[in-house]
Amino acid sequence: MKKKAISIAIVLAVILGVSALPAFASPAQATSTGVKVLLDGNLMTFDVPPQIINNRTIVPLRAIFEAMGAKVDWVGETQTVTGTKDDTVVILKIGDVSPTINGIVVPID
């Protein structure tokens, strides 16, 4: 359950545009057979497959963060996920539509 909640929170972070941050950026490519995610030119695999929903690319961000050396923490009581790499800290609470990045709430569409 905890791993599923973390995956959901991280997928939400991608929906919200967190992947645009330099410390966490990872390109995603849509193909006729599905979505492929490349990190440093290497194809990533996931427990939950990436997909496109409502013209948005949804990927399991935890796996991407961890592959890039970021630390990911989950607090079940507050339903909050925090991703940290170098000087970048991304915080997202399940149900919120805007992540906090380095203490600044980032509005998204």
C-alpha positions in Angstrom: 0.0 0.0 0.0 2.8 2.4 0.9 4.7 1.8 -2.3 1.4 2.3 -4.3 0.7 5.6 -2.5 4.3 6.8 -3.2 3.9 5.8 -6.9 0.7 7.7 -7.1 2.2 10.8 -5.5 5.1 10.7 -7.8 3.0 10.2 -10.9 1.0 13.3 -9.7 4.3 15.2 -9.5 5.0 14.4 -13.2 1.5 15.5 -14.1 2.2 18.8 -12.4 5.3 19.5 -14.4 8.0 18.7 -11.9 10.0 16.9 -14.6 10.9 20.3 -16.0 13.3 20.9 -13.2 16.9 20.6 -14.2 17.9 18.4 -11.3 15.0 15.9 -12.1 14.5 16.3 -15.8 13.9 13.1 -17.9 12.6 13.0 -21.5 9.6 10.9 -22.2 8.7 9.8 -25.8 5.3 8.6 -26.9 5.3 5.8 -29.5 2.5 3.8 -31.1 3.4 1.0 -28.7 3.3 3.1 -25.5 5.5 5.5 -23.7 9.3 5.1 -23.4 11.4 6.9 -20.9 15.0 7.5 -21.6 17.5 8.6 -18.9 20.9 9.5 -20.1 20.1 7.6 -23.3 19.1 4.4 -21.5 15.6 3.0 -21.7 14.0 2.8 -18.2 11.6 0.0 -17.1 9.0 0.4 -14.4 6.7 -1.6 -12.2 3.8 0.5 -13.4 4.0 1.3 -17.1 4.2 5.0 -18.3 1.1 6.1 -20.2 -0.6 9.1 -21.7 -3.8 10.3 -20.1 -5.6 13.4 -21.3 -2.6 14.5 -23.4 -0.3 14.3 -20.4 2.6 11.8 -20.1 2.4 10.0 -16.8 5.4 8.2 -15.5 6.4 6.6 -12.1 8.6 9.5 -11.0 10.0 7.7 -7.9 12.0 5.3 -10.2 13.3 8.3 -12.2 14.3 10.3 -9.2 16.1 7.3 -7.6 17.8 6.5 -10.9 19.2 10.0 -10.9 20.4 9.7 -7.4 17.6 11.6 -5.7 16.3 10.6 -2.3 12.6 10.1 -2.1 10.7 10.2 1.2 7.0 9.4 1.9 5.1 10.5 5.0 1.9 8.4 5.1 0.2 10.5 7.9 0.3 13.7 5.7 0.2 11.8 2.3 3.3 13.8 1.3 6.2 12.8 -0.9 9.5 14.7 -0.9 12.2 14.3 -3.6 15.7 15.7 -2.9 18.7 16.0 -5.1 21.6 18.4 -4.5 19.9 21.8 -3.7 16.5 20.9 -5.2 13.7 19.8 -2.9 10.3 18.9 -4.4 7.3 18.4 -2.1 3.9 17.2 -3.2 0.9 16.2 -1.2 -1.6 13.8 -2.7 -4.6 15.9 -3.8 -2.7 19.1 -4.2 -2.3 20.5 -7.7 0.8 22.5 -7.1 4.2 21.2 -5.9 6.5 23.1 -3.6 9.9 23.4 -5.1 12.6 24.8 -2.9 10.0 26.4 -0.7 8.1 28.1 -3.5 4.6 26.8 -4.5 4.7 26.3 -8.3 1.3 26.9 -10.0 0.6 24.6 -12.9 -2.3 24.2 -15.3 
